């Protein structure tokens, strides 16, 4: 295993070189650790006047994430634009097949890229990292099709190294849990609707208010499957009645705690068993 303290600085220099060669960039900015680090380094290397942060606004993106992104962009001091995207207008996204992420990213990146070009930014970059190459990420194909660059990935920076650099730069979200669009909580084949996404967002807000940072509420019809780290089971169980009442008010009949705990991509489990 490589020592992050020695590899990350070298990769940071590589990242800075990539950005310097681009000259002027629009950052597809979610407010997560990866895109925040990219935004910060871009501003440091190119100057804030040569950088713009672009954040997608749609029912598939939690409002709380957008609010945090706005706060961080102001702290960095960079120009920040909120761009409405319309994934739900694409029937292929709504259909929710295994390629849903591709159709979602295609709509989002088209909107961000067109806005960037109108504002004089010919290069759009995103926060994909080196670890993403080992995961099922159909959305990366959309990024390639729209010519979106991934400087963190190109520099070989892993998630751990990105967190280490973000901490070194004093970014307050250096240890922020990974996030994903709300549609990732819905089983493939179940149509995506704005109402369904709102219900999932509200359900997760209930659990988050308990002090749980890393969580998902997976939607299975009238059943809500709560995923939290095993260390947080006691918190959820302590507030069991409160959680059940709140989620039933949102329309769920059954409320369950997944004993396997939080994990990324759990909606793929059914397909792995086939």
TORGUTI-652519 format. One record per residue: x, y, z of N, C-alpha, C in turn. Coordinates in nm, 3 decimals. Layout:
[rec [X,Y,Z],[X,Y,Z],[X,Y,Z]]
...
end
This chain:
[rec [0.085,-0.120,0.000],[0.000,0.000,0.000],[0.088,0.125,0.000]]
[rec [0.057,0.220,-0.089],[0.138,0.340,-0.099],[0.108,0.437,0.015]]
[rec [0.208,0.513,0.052],[0.192,0.615,0.156],[0.131,0.740,0.093]]
[rec [0.009,0.774,0.134],[-0.062,0.888,0.076],[0.018,1.016,0.093]]
[rec [0.087,1.030,0.204],[0.159,1.155,0.231],[0.270,1.181,0.130]]
[rec [0.318,1.074,0.065],[0.425,1.092,-0.033],[0.373,1.092,-0.177]]
[rec [0.265,1.016,-0.202],[0.215,1.008,-0.340],[0.124,1.124,-0.374]]
[rec [0.043,1.171,-0.280],[-0.055,1.276,-0.308],[0.007,1.406,-0.355]]
[rec [0.116,1.455,-0.292],[0.176,1.580,-0.339],[0.220,1.573,-0.484]]
[rec [0.280,1.461,-0.526],[0.323,1.445,-0.664],[0.204,1.448,-0.758]]
[rec [0.099,1.380,-0.719],[-0.023,1.379,-0.800],[-0.088,1.517,-0.800]]
[rec [-0.076,1.588,-0.692],[-0.130,1.724,-0.688],[-0.058,1.811,-0.791]]
[rec [0.072,1.797,-0.801],[0.147,1.873,-0.900],[0.101,1.839,-1.041]]
[rec [0.075,1.710,-1.063],[0.025,1.667,-1.193],[-0.111,1.729,-1.220]]
[rec [-0.197,1.730,-1.118],[-0.330,1.792,-1.130],[-0.317,1.940,-1.165]]
[rec [-0.228,2.009,-1.096],[-0.209,2.151,-1.121],[-0.159,2.176,-1.263]]
[rec [-0.071,2.089,-1.312],[-0.021,2.102,-1.448],[-0.133,2.086,-1.550]]
[rec [-0.220,1.986,-1.527],[-0.333,1.964,-1.617],[-0.422,2.089,-1.623]]
[rec [-0.454,2.142,-1.506],[-0.542,2.259,-1.499],[-0.477,2.382,-1.562]]
[rec [-0.348,2.399,-1.535],[-0.276,2.514,-1.589],[-0.279,2.510,-1.743]]
[rec [-0.269,2.390,-1.800],[-0.271,2.376,-1.945],[-0.409,2.407,-2.003]]
[rec [-0.514,2.387,-1.922],[-0.650,2.415,-1.968],[-0.678,2.566,-1.972]]
[rec [-0.616,2.640,-1.882],[-0.625,2.785,-1.884],[-0.750,2.845,-1.821]]
[rec [-0.863,2.786,-1.849],[-0.991,2.843,-1.804],[-1.090,2.727,-1.799]]
[rec [-1.154,2.706,-1.683],[-1.237,2.586,-1.671],[-1.370,2.614,-1.603]]
[rec [-1.470,2.534,-1.642],[-1.599,2.529,-1.573],[-1.602,2.395,-1.499]]
[rec [-1.626,2.401,-1.370],[-1.625,2.280,-1.287],[-1.767,2.233,-1.263]]
[rec [-1.798,2.109,-1.304],[-1.926,2.047,-1.271],[-1.921,2.018,-1.121]]
[rec [-1.993,2.096,-1.045],[-1.972,2.105,-0.901],[-2.094,2.060,-0.822]]
[rec [-2.075,1.952,-0.745],[-2.185,1.898,-0.664],[-2.179,1.940,-0.519]]
[rec [-2.062,1.988,-0.474],[-2.043,2.019,-0.333],[-1.982,1.904,-0.255]]
[rec [-1.955,1.792,-0.323],[-1.888,1.680,-0.260],[-1.739,1.707,-0.245]]
[rec [-1.670,1.618,-0.176],[-1.527,1.637,-0.151],[-1.448,1.646,-0.280]]
[rec [-1.476,1.558,-0.375],[-1.398,1.553,-0.499],[-1.409,1.682,-0.579]]
[rec [-1.532,1.723,-0.609],[-1.548,1.843,-0.692],[-1.509,1.971,-0.617]]
[rec [-1.518,1.968,-0.483],[-1.476,2.085,-0.406],[-1.324,2.100,-0.411]]
[rec [-1.253,1.989,-0.396],[-1.107,1.994,-0.408],[-1.067,2.044,-0.546]]
[rec [-1.131,1.989,-0.650],[-1.101,2.030,-0.787],[-1.125,2.179,-0.805]]
[rec [-1.236,2.227,-0.752],[-1.270,2.370,-0.764],[-1.167,2.457,-0.693]]
[rec [-1.129,2.417,-0.573],[-1.032,2.493,-0.494],[-0.896,2.499,-0.565]]
[rec [-0.848,2.385,-0.611],[-0.717,2.382,-0.678],[-0.722,2.461,-0.808]]
[rec [-0.832,2.450,-0.881],[-0.846,2.526,-1.006],[-0.837,2.676,-0.979]]
[rec [-0.905,2.721,-0.873],[-0.900,2.864,-0.838],[-0.759,2.906,-0.797]]
[rec [-0.691,2.821,-0.720],[-0.556,2.854,-0.676],[-0.458,2.862,-0.793]]
[rec [-0.476,2.773,-0.890],[-0.382,2.764,-1.003],[-0.414,2.867,-1.111]]
[rec [-0.541,2.883,-1.143],[-0.580,2.966,-1.257],[-0.626,3.106,-1.219]]
[rec [-0.662,3.123,-1.091],[-0.723,3.249,-1.049],[-0.874,3.236,-1.059]]
[rec [-0.944,3.290,-0.961],[-1.089,3.271,-0.955],[-1.162,3.329,-1.075]]
[rec [-1.104,3.431,-1.138],[-1.170,3.492,-1.253],[-1.172,3.399,-1.375]]
[rec [-1.092,3.293,-1.371],[-1.086,3.198,-1.484],[-1.155,3.067,-1.452]]
[rec [-1.236,3.067,-1.347],[-1.305,2.945,-1.304],[-1.451,2.978,-1.275]]
[rec [-1.539,2.885,-1.311],[-1.680,2.897,-1.274],[-1.728,2.760,-1.224]]
[rec [-1.808,2.761,-1.119],[-1.867,2.639,-1.067],[-2.009,2.628,-1.118]]
[rec [-2.045,2.510,-1.170],[-2.179,2.487,-1.225],[-2.245,2.372,-1.150]]
[rec [-2.360,2.399,-1.091],[-2.432,2.298,-1.014],[-2.568,2.272,-1.075]]
[rec [-2.597,2.144,-1.099],[-2.725,2.105,-1.156],[-2.835,2.114,-1.051]]
[rec [-2.951,2.160,-1.095],[-3.068,2.169,-1.007],[-3.180,2.087,-1.070]]
[rec [-3.223,1.982,-0.999],[-3.332,1.898,-1.047],[-3.384,1.814,-0.930]]
[rec [-3.500,1.749,-0.946],[-3.553,1.666,-0.838],[-3.462,1.550,-0.799]]
[rec [-3.371,1.511,-0.887],[-3.283,1.398,-0.855],[-3.165,1.438,-0.767]]
[rec [-3.147,1.569,-0.745],[-3.037,1.618,-0.662],[-3.094,1.674,-0.531]]
[rec [-3.053,1.620,-0.416],[-3.107,1.667,-0.287],[-3.084,1.817,-0.267]]
[rec [-3.186,1.887,-0.219],[-3.175,2.031,-0.196],[-3.069,2.062,-0.091]]
[rec [-3.052,1.974,0.007],[-2.953,1.997,0.112],[-2.812,1.996,0.054]]
[rec [-2.787,1.909,-0.045],[-2.657,1.904,-0.109],[-2.631,2.034,-0.186]]
[rec [-2.733,2.083,-0.253],[-2.720,2.208,-0.329],[-2.690,2.325,-0.236]]
[rec [-2.758,2.328,-0.122],[-2.736,2.437,-0.026],[-2.592,2.436,0.025]]
[rec [-2.541,2.316,0.055],[-2.402,2.306,0.102],[-2.305,2.349,-0.007]]
[rec [-2.336,2.314,-0.131],[-2.249,2.354,-0.243],[-2.243,2.506,-0.255]]
[rec [-2.356,2.571,-0.236],[-2.360,2.718,-0.244],[-2.274,2.781,-0.135]]
[rec [-2.282,2.727,-0.015],[-2.203,2.781,0.096],[-2.054,2.766,0.068]]
[rec [-2.013,2.648,0.022],[-1.871,2.624,-0.004],[-1.819,2.710,-0.118]]
[rec [-1.900,2.727,-0.223],[-1.858,2.811,-0.336],[-1.835,2.954,-0.290]]
[rec [-1.923,3.003,-0.202],[-1.905,3.139,-0.149],[-1.776,3.147,-0.066]]
[rec [-1.748,3.045,0.012],[-1.627,3.045,0.094],[-1.502,3.046,0.006]]
[rec [-1.506,2.973,-0.103],[-1.392,2.970,-0.195],[-1.382,3.102,-0.272]]
[rec [-1.497,3.168,-0.288],[-1.498,3.298,-0.356],[-1.506,3.289,-0.506]]
[rec [-1.566,3.182,-0.556],[-1.572,3.161,-0.700],[-1.713,3.191,-0.751]]
[rec [-1.722,3.231,-0.876],[-1.852,3.249,-0.939],[-1.924,3.114,-0.944]]
[rec [-2.052,3.115,-0.911],[-2.127,2.990,-0.900],[-2.262,3.006,-0.968]]
[rec [-2.293,2.917,-1.060],[-2.421,2.922,-1.131],[-2.500,2.794,-1.106]]
[rec [-2.629,2.810,-1.080],[-2.721,2.697,-1.063],[-2.795,2.677,-1.194]]
[rec [-2.783,2.556,-1.250],[-2.838,2.527,-1.381],[-2.950,2.425,-1.369]]
[rec [-3.071,2.463,-1.410],[-3.181,2.367,-1.407],[-3.162,2.263,-1.516]]
[rec [-3.176,2.137,-1.476],[-3.166,2.027,-1.572],[-3.299,1.950,-1.569]]
[rec [-3.323,1.874,-1.675],[-3.457,1.816,-1.690],[-3.446,1.667,-1.725]]
[rec [-3.384,1.591,-1.637],[-3.372,1.447,-1.658],[-3.507,1.379,-1.675]]
[rec [-3.607,1.428,-1.599],[-3.739,1.364,-1.601],[-3.813,1.383,-1.734]]
[rec [-3.761,1.469,-1.819],[-3.820,1.485,-1.952],[-3.771,1.378,-2.049]]
[rec [-3.671,1.301,-2.007],[-3.615,1.195,-2.091],[-3.678,1.062,-2.049]]
[rec [-3.759,1.004,-2.136],[-3.829,0.880,-2.104],[-3.733,0.766,-2.073]]
[rec [-3.612,0.772,-2.128],[-3.515,0.664,-2.103],[-3.462,0.671,-1.961]]
[rec [-3.453,0.790,-1.906],[-3.416,0.806,-1.766],[-3.529,0.759,-1.676]]
[rec [-3.649,0.803,-1.708],[-3.766,0.767,-1.628],[-3.787,0.615,-1.625]]
[rec [-3.756,0.548,-1.735],[-3.773,0.403,-1.744],[-3.688,0.329,-1.641]]
[rec [-3.574,0.388,-1.605],[-3.491,0.335,-1.497],[-3.433,0.197,-1.526]]
[rec [-3.362,0.188,-1.636],[-3.291,0.065,-1.669],[-3.151,0.071,-1.607]]
[rec [-3.071,-0.030,-1.633],[-2.933,-0.032,-1.584],[-2.851,0.083,-1.641]]
[rec [-2.900,0.145,-1.748],[-2.830,0.257,-1.810],[-2.883,0.392,-1.762]]
[rec [-2.963,0.392,-1.656],[-3.022,0.518,-1.607],[-2.917,0.625,-1.582]]
[rec [-2.808,0.590,-1.519],[-2.704,0.688,-1.486],[-2.650,0.755,-1.612]]
[rec [-2.638,0.679,-1.719],[-2.589,0.736,-1.845],[-2.685,0.843,-1.896]]
[rec [-2.814,0.812,-1.900],[-2.911,0.908,-1.952],[-2.922,1.031,-1.862]]
[rec [-2.910,1.009,-1.731],[-2.913,1.121,-1.637],[-2.793,1.214,-1.660]]
[rec [-2.674,1.155,-1.664],[-2.552,1.236,-1.683],[-2.552,1.305,-1.819]]
[rec [-2.609,1.238,-1.917],[-2.611,1.298,-2.051],[-2.692,1.428,-2.050]]
[rec [-2.807,1.425,-1.984],[-2.890,1.546,-1.976],[-2.819,1.655,-1.896]]
[rec [-2.764,1.617,-1.781],[-2.697,1.714,-1.694],[-2.577,1.776,-1.762]]
[rec [-2.491,1.693,-1.819],[-2.368,1.744,-1.878],[-2.394,1.826,-2.005]]
[rec [-2.500,1.792,-2.076],[-2.537,1.875,-2.191],[-2.573,2.016,-2.144]]
[rec [-2.654,2.023,-2.039],[-2.697,2.154,-1.987],[-2.578,2.234,-1.934]]
[rec [-2.490,2.168,-1.857],[-2.376,2.239,-1.800],[-2.278,2.282,-1.909]]
[rec [-2.254,2.193,-2.006],[-2.158,2.224,-2.112],[-2.207,2.339,-2.199]]
[rec [-2.334,2.337,-2.235],[-2.388,2.445,-2.318],[-2.380,2.579,-2.244]]
[rec [-2.410,2.577,-2.115],[-2.401,2.701,-2.036],[-2.256,2.749,-2.031]]
[rec [-2.164,2.657,-2.005],[-2.023,2.693,-1.996],[-1.975,2.757,-2.126]]
[rec [-2.011,2.696,-2.236],[-1.967,2.750,-2.366],[-2.024,2.889,-2.391]]
[rec [-2.149,2.910,-2.353],[-2.208,3.043,-2.371],[-2.136,3.149,-2.288]]
[rec [-2.080,3.105,-2.174],[-2.010,3.198,-2.085],[-1.862,3.209,-2.116]]
[rec [-1.819,3.146,-2.223],[-1.679,3.158,-2.265],[-1.584,3.057,-2.204]]
[rec [-1.637,2.949,-2.149],[-1.553,2.843,-2.093],[-1.560,2.722,-2.185]]
[rec [-1.451,2.695,-2.254],[-1.451,2.586,-2.352],[-1.422,2.450,-2.289]]
[rec [-1.367,2.450,-2.166],[-1.333,2.324,-2.101],[-1.420,2.304,-1.978]]
[rec [-1.487,2.189,-1.972],[-1.567,2.150,-1.855],[-1.498,2.032,-1.789]]
[rec [-1.485,2.038,-1.657],[-1.419,1.931,-1.583],[-1.512,1.880,-1.474]]
[rec [-1.496,1.751,-1.438],[-1.578,1.696,-1.330],[-1.488,1.633,-1.223]]
[rec [-1.551,1.585,-1.115],[-1.476,1.535,-1.000],[-1.454,1.386,-0.997]]
[rec [-1.468,1.317,-1.109],[-1.442,1.173,-1.111],[-1.298,1.146,-1.067]]
[rec [-1.279,1.040,-0.987],[-1.145,1.008,-0.938],[-1.097,0.872,-0.987]]
[rec [-0.976,0.835,-0.950],[-0.916,0.711,-1.000],[-0.991,0.588,-0.953]]
[rec [-1.050,0.591,-0.834],[-1.125,0.476,-0.784],[-1.249,0.448,-0.868]]
[rec [-1.303,0.552,-0.931],[-1.425,0.535,-1.011],[-1.404,0.443,-1.130]]
[rec [-1.279,0.426,-1.170],[-1.250,0.337,-1.284],[-1.280,0.192,-1.250]]
[rec [-1.288,0.160,-1.121],[-1.313,0.022,-1.078],[-1.459,-0.002,-1.045]]
[rec [-1.546,0.095,-1.071],[-1.687,0.085,-1.034],[-1.774,0.090,-1.160]]
[rec [-1.900,0.048,-1.144],[-1.996,0.053,-1.255],[-2.045,0.196,-1.267]]
[rec [-1.996,0.269,-1.366],[-2.029,0.410,-1.382],[-2.069,0.440,-1.526]]
[rec [-2.192,0.408,-1.564],[-2.236,0.437,-1.702],[-2.227,0.585,-1.734]]
[rec [-2.237,0.671,-1.632],[-2.233,0.814,-1.656],[-2.101,0.863,-1.713]]
[rec [-1.995,0.786,-1.693],[-1.864,0.828,-1.745],[-1.865,0.830,-1.898]]
[rec [-1.948,0.747,-1.958],[-1.959,0.746,-2.105],[-2.018,0.879,-2.153]]
[rec [-2.116,0.930,-2.079],[-2.175,1.059,-2.115],[-2.071,1.170,-2.105]]
[rec [-1.984,1.161,-2.004],[-1.879,1.262,-1.988],[-1.786,1.261,-2.109]]
[rec [-1.749,1.144,-2.153],[-1.662,1.135,-2.271],[-1.731,1.191,-2.395]]
[rec [-1.859,1.161,-2.409],[-1.931,1.206,-2.529],[-1.941,1.358,-2.534]]
[rec [-1.949,1.422,-2.417],[-1.958,1.568,-2.414],[-1.821,1.634,-2.395]]
[rec [-1.715,1.555,-2.400],[-1.581,1.611,-2.392],[-1.544,1.663,-2.255]]
[rec [-1.611,1.614,-2.150],[-1.582,1.658,-2.014],[-1.456,1.588,-1.964]]
[rec [-1.364,1.665,-1.912],[-1.238,1.611,-1.859],[-1.252,1.577,-1.711]]
[rec [-1.170,1.483,-1.666],[-1.168,1.441,-1.525],[-1.025,1.451,-1.473]]
[rec [-0.981,1.573,-1.437],[-0.841,1.594,-1.399],[-0.795,1.513,-1.278]]
[rec [-0.883,1.493,-1.179],[-0.844,1.413,-1.062],[-0.812,1.271,-1.105]]
[rec [-0.894,1.218,-1.191],[-0.874,1.083,-1.242],[-0.748,1.076,-1.329]]
[rec [-0.731,1.177,-1.413],[-0.614,1.180,-1.500],[-0.485,1.190,-1.421]]
[rec [-0.491,1.255,-1.305],[-0.373,1.267,-1.219],[-0.352,1.143,-1.134]]
[rec [-0.447,1.049,-1.140],[-0.433,0.925,-1.064],[-0.472,0.936,-0.918]]
[rec [-0.546,1.040,-0.881],[-0.582,1.062,-0.740],[-0.697,0.972,-0.698]]
[rec [-0.675,0.897,-0.590],[-0.778,0.810,-0.533],[-0.861,0.890,-0.433]]
[rec [-0.971,0.830,-0.387],[-1.057,0.897,-0.292],[-0.983,0.931,-0.163]]
[rec [-0.904,0.838,-0.111],[-0.829,0.864,0.012],[-0.731,0.978,-0.006]]
[rec [-0.665,0.983,-0.121],[-0.570,1.090,-0.147],[-0.640,1.225,-0.162]]
[rec [-0.758,1.223,-0.223],[-0.835,1.346,-0.237],[-0.877,1.398,-0.101]]
[rec [-0.923,1.310,-0.014],[-0.960,1.352,0.122],[-0.837,1.408,0.196]]
[rec [-0.723,1.346,0.177],[-0.602,1.392,0.243],[-0.564,1.532,0.196]]
[rec [-0.570,1.555,0.064],[-0.538,1.687,0.010],[-0.641,1.791,0.052]]
[rec [-0.768,1.751,0.053],[-0.874,1.845,0.095],[-0.854,1.886,0.240]]
[rec [-0.814,1.793,0.324],[-0.787,1.825,0.465],[-0.668,1.920,0.476]]
[rec [-0.564,1.893,0.398],[-0.445,1.978,0.400],[-0.478,2.121,0.356]]
[rec [-0.573,2.135,0.264],[-0.612,2.267,0.214],[-0.717,2.334,0.302]]
[rec [-0.758,2.266,0.407],[-0.853,2.324,0.501],[-0.997,2.326,0.453]]
[rec [-1.030,2.237,0.361],[-1.168,2.232,0.312],[-1.256,2.165,0.418]]
[rec [-1.367,2.229,0.456],[-1.448,2.176,0.567],[-1.518,2.045,0.537]]
[rec [-1.531,2.010,0.409],[-1.602,1.886,0.373],[-1.506,1.774,0.335]]
[rec [-1.383,1.780,0.385],[-1.283,1.681,0.346],[-1.325,1.538,0.381]]
[rec [-1.405,1.523,0.486],[-1.449,1.390,0.527],[-1.597,1.366,0.501]]
[rec [-1.656,1.444,0.412],[-1.799,1.431,0.383],[-1.828,1.295,0.321]]
[rec [-1.931,1.226,0.368],[-1.967,1.097,0.309],[-2.002,1.110,0.162]]
[rec [-1.975,1.005,0.087],[-2.007,1.006,-0.056],[-2.157,1.018,-0.076]]
[rec [-2.196,1.093,-0.177],[-2.338,1.112,-0.208],[-2.365,1.056,-0.348]]
[rec [-2.493,1.038,-0.377],[-2.535,0.991,-0.509],[-2.673,1.046,-0.536]]
[rec [-2.712,1.051,-0.663],[-2.842,1.106,-0.696],[-2.953,1.020,-0.634]]
[rec [-3.065,1.083,-0.605],[-3.174,1.015,-0.534],[-3.230,0.896,-0.611]]
[rec [-3.217,0.897,-0.742],[-3.268,0.785,-0.821],[-3.193,0.655,-0.792]]
[rec [-3.074,0.665,-0.735],[-2.996,0.545,-0.704],[-3.059,0.464,-0.590]]
[rec [-3.161,0.520,-0.525],[-3.231,0.448,-0.418],[-3.347,0.365,-0.470]]
[rec [-3.372,0.369,-0.601],[-3.490,0.306,-0.659],[-3.449,0.182,-0.739]]
[rec [-3.516,0.069,-0.719],[-3.479,-0.052,-0.794],[-3.496,-0.031,-0.944]]
[rec [-3.404,-0.088,-1.021],[-3.415,-0.080,-1.166],[-3.550,-0.137,-1.209]]
[rec [-3.612,-0.068,-1.305],[-3.742,-0.112,-1.355],[-3.858,-0.038,-1.292]]
[rec [-3.835,0.025,-1.177],[-3.938,0.109,-1.116],[-3.927,0.249,-1.174]]
[rec [-4.030,0.300,-1.238],[-4.021,0.432,-1.302],[-3.986,0.542,-1.202]]
[rec [-3.903,0.636,-1.248],[-3.862,0.750,-1.166],[-3.962,0.863,-1.184]]
[rec [-4.011,0.918,-1.074],[-4.100,1.034,-1.079],[-4.050,1.139,-0.981]]
[rec [-4.092,1.262,-1.003],[-4.053,1.370,-0.912],[-4.108,1.344,-0.773]]
[rec [-4.230,1.294,-0.763],[-4.292,1.267,-0.633],[-4.214,1.161,-0.557]]
[rec [-4.171,1.058,-0.627],[-4.095,0.951,-0.563],[-3.961,1.003,-0.512]]
[rec [-3.894,1.085,-0.590],[-3.766,1.141,-0.548],[-3.781,1.230,-0.426]]
[rec [-3.889,1.308,-0.424],[-3.916,1.394,-0.306],[-3.940,1.309,-0.182]]
[rec [-4.012,1.199,-0.197],[-4.040,1.113,-0.082],[-3.911,1.054,-0.026]]
[rec [-3.822,1.011,-0.113],[-3.694,0.954,-0.068],[-3.611,1.062,0.001]]
[rec [-3.607,1.181,-0.057],[-3.532,1.291,0.003],[-3.584,1.323,0.143]]
[rec [-3.715,1.327,0.159],[-3.774,1.356,0.289],[-3.748,1.243,0.389]]
[rec [-3.752,1.118,0.342],[-3.726,1.005,0.430],[-3.583,1.008,0.481]]
[rec [-3.487,1.041,0.394],[-3.347,1.046,0.436],[-3.324,1.162,0.533]]
[rec [-3.398,1.269,0.514],[-3.385,1.383,0.606],[-3.427,1.344,0.747]]
[rec [-3.525,1.256,0.759],[-3.571,1.208,0.890],[-3.457,1.137,0.962]]
[rec [-3.388,1.048,0.892],[-3.279,0.972,0.954],[-3.157,1.061,0.978]]
[rec [-3.132,1.153,0.886],[-3.015,1.241,0.902],[-3.030,1.331,1.024]]
[rec [-3.151,1.371,1.056],[-3.173,1.457,1.173],[-3.136,1.387,1.304]]
[rec [-3.124,1.256,1.301],[-3.084,1.181,1.420],[-2.934,1.193,1.447]]
[rec [-2.860,1.250,1.352],[-2.716,1.263,1.366],[-2.638,1.162,1.286]]
[rec [-2.708,1.087,1.199],[-2.643,0.988,1.113],[-2.593,1.057,0.987]]
[rec [-2.465,1.041,0.955],[-2.408,1.112,0.840],[-2.414,1.028,0.713]]
[rec [-2.382,0.900,0.723],[-2.377,0.813,0.604],[-2.501,0.724,0.602]]
[rec [-2.589,0.745,0.506],[-2.713,0.668,0.503],[-2.774,0.667,0.365]]
[rec [-2.863,0.572,0.346],[-2.951,0.567,0.230],[-3.086,0.514,0.277]]
[rec [-3.193,0.564,0.218],[-3.324,0.502,0.233],[-3.360,0.448,0.096]]
[rec [-3.356,0.316,0.083],[-3.385,0.250,-0.044],[-3.536,0.227,-0.055]]
[rec [-3.589,0.258,-0.172],[-3.733,0.250,-0.195],[-3.768,0.116,-0.260]]
[rec [-3.859,0.042,-0.197],[-3.909,-0.084,-0.253],[-4.061,-0.083,-0.244]]
[rec [-4.126,-0.001,-0.325],[-4.271,0.008,-0.322],[-4.320,0.067,-0.191]]
[rec [-4.394,-0.013,-0.112],[-4.443,0.038,0.016],[-4.349,0.006,0.131]]
[rec [-4.227,-0.038,0.098],[-4.126,-0.070,0.199],[-4.006,0.024,0.185]]
[rec [-3.962,0.080,0.297],[-3.841,0.163,0.301],[-3.732,0.082,0.370]]
[rec [-3.620,0.065,0.302],[-3.507,-0.010,0.358],[-3.397,0.089,0.396]]
[rec [-3.374,0.105,0.525],[-3.277,0.202,0.574],[-3.139,0.138,0.583]]
[rec [-3.041,0.203,0.521],[-2.902,0.159,0.531],[-2.822,0.263,0.607]]
[rec [-2.761,0.222,0.717],[-2.666,0.305,0.791],[-2.550,0.215,0.830]]
[rec [-2.441,0.274,0.872],[-2.327,0.194,0.919],[-2.370,0.116,1.044]]
[rec [-2.318,-0.006,1.062],[-2.354,-0.084,1.181],[-2.335,-0.007,1.311]]
[rec [-2.236,0.081,1.315],[-2.212,0.160,1.436],[-2.327,0.255,1.466]]
[rec [-2.410,0.283,1.365],[-2.524,0.374,1.383],[-2.657,0.301,1.403]]
[rec [-2.654,0.168,1.405],[-2.779,0.093,1.426],[-2.849,0.139,1.555]]
[rec [-2.771,0.154,1.661],[-2.829,0.187,1.792],[-2.903,0.321,1.789]]
[rec [-2.848,0.417,1.711],[-2.914,0.548,1.701],[-3.051,0.534,1.638]]
[rec [-3.057,0.458,1.528],[-3.185,0.440,1.457],[-3.284,0.365,1.545]]
[rec [-3.236,0.259,1.611],[-3.325,0.179,1.695],[-3.375,0.258,1.817]]
[rec [-3.290,0.344,1.869],[-3.331,0.428,1.982],[-3.448,0.518,1.944]]
[rec [-3.451,0.558,1.817],[-3.557,0.648,1.769],[-3.653,0.572,1.676]]
[rec [-3.666,0.443,1.699],[-3.745,0.357,1.611],[-3.887,0.409,1.588]]
[rec [-3.956,0.440,1.696],[-4.097,0.485,1.683],[-4.107,0.613,1.602]]
[rec [-4.014,0.706,1.628],[-4.013,0.834,1.557],[-3.991,0.814,1.407]]
[rec [-3.896,0.725,1.373],[-3.865,0.700,1.232],[-3.983,0.631,1.163]]
[rec [-4.040,0.532,1.229],[-4.155,0.461,1.170],[-4.270,0.557,1.144]]
[rec [-4.302,0.638,1.242],[-4.413,0.732,1.227],[-4.389,0.829,1.112]]
[rec [-4.265,0.883,1.103],[-4.235,0.982,0.999],[-4.238,0.919,0.860]]
[rec [-4.184,0.798,0.846],[-4.181,0.736,0.713],[-4.318,0.685,0.672]]
[rec [-4.399,0.643,0.769],[-4.537,0.605,0.735],[-4.616,0.726,0.689]]
[rec [-4.586,0.841,0.747],[-4.652,0.964,0.704],[-4.617,0.999,0.560]]
[rec [-4.503,0.949,0.514],[-4.460,0.973,0.376],[-4.518,0.869,0.279]]
[rec [-4.587,0.769,0.333],[-4.651,0.671,0.246],[-4.596,0.530,0.253]]
[rec [-4.493,0.508,0.336],[-4.437,0.374,0.350],[-4.517,0.294,0.453]]
[rec [-4.548,0.170,0.420],[-4.621,0.082,0.511],[-4.524,0.007,0.602]]
[rec [-4.412,-0.035,0.541],[-4.311,-0.111,0.615],[-4.181,-0.032,0.620]]
[rec [-4.117,-0.030,0.737],[-3.991,0.042,0.757],[-3.891,-0.057,0.815]]
[rec [-3.783,-0.082,0.742],[-3.686,-0.183,0.783],[-3.546,-0.124,0.797]]
[rec [-3.465,-0.187,0.881],[-3.323,-0.153,0.895],[-3.243,-0.267,0.836]]
[rec [-3.164,-0.238,0.734],[-3.086,-0.340,0.664],[-2.968,-0.382,0.752]]
[rec [-2.966,-0.510,0.793],[-2.862,-0.559,0.883],[-2.725,-0.568,0.816]]
[rec [-2.723,-0.562,0.684],[-2.594,-0.562,0.614],[-2.526,-0.426,0.624]]
[rec [-2.601,-0.324,0.665],[-2.544,-0.192,0.682],[-2.531,-0.116,0.551]]
[rec [-2.484,0.008,0.563],[-2.467,0.092,0.444],[-2.360,0.035,0.353]]
[rec [-2.388,0.037,0.224],[-2.288,0.002,0.123],[-2.329,0.068,-0.008]]
[rec [-2.228,0.100,-0.089],[-2.257,0.164,-0.216],[-2.308,0.058,-0.314]]
[rec [-2.398,0.100,-0.400],[-2.445,0.012,-0.508],[-2.524,-0.107,-0.463]]
[rec [-2.593,-0.099,-0.349],[-2.666,-0.217,-0.302],[-2.783,-0.254,-0.393]]
[rec [-2.828,-0.159,-0.475],[-2.935,-0.191,-0.568],[-2.888,-0.288,-0.678]]
[rec [-2.757,-0.308,-0.687],[-2.703,-0.404,-0.784],[-2.703,-0.545,-0.727]]
[rec [-2.729,-0.561,-0.596],[-2.717,-0.691,-0.532],[-2.803,-0.797,-0.600]]
[rec [-2.927,-0.761,-0.634],[-3.017,-0.858,-0.696],[-2.961,-0.910,-0.828]]
[rec [-2.889,-0.823,-0.900],[-2.834,-0.865,-1.029],[-2.707,-0.947,-1.011]]
[rec [-2.635,-0.922,-0.902],[-2.515,-1.002,-0.877],[-2.549,-1.147,-0.843]]
[rec [-2.670,-1.169,-0.792],[-2.713,-1.304,-0.753],[-2.765,-1.385,-0.871]]
[rec [-2.790,-1.319,-0.984],[-2.844,-1.389,-1.100],[-2.740,-1.477,-1.167]]
end
